[in-house]
């Protein structure tokens, strides 16, 4: 079988209880922009620098985790922004030193602090 050259395009889906609150957190606190939303408004996609996350309002209690690896300057800029916006963070170990950001529904972004 011949291998087909391809690029996979993946986006995590985070389940949220309140789409307005969740979108506000990602847009106002973390600097994402809204790329699209479903006609009824219960699903939205946010983007920052090519990092796209789909937010889905649902009663599901699942939580997601996204591991981000940025260049050093990108991490420095993000840390400055979230400090200015009073976003709660936690440094922890997850195979790497990471900065953990939790959204209002318990979904996590883990930002790698090692280069």
Order of alpha helices (4+ residues) and beta strands (2+ residues): beta-alpha-beta-beta-beta-beta-alpha-beta-beta-beta
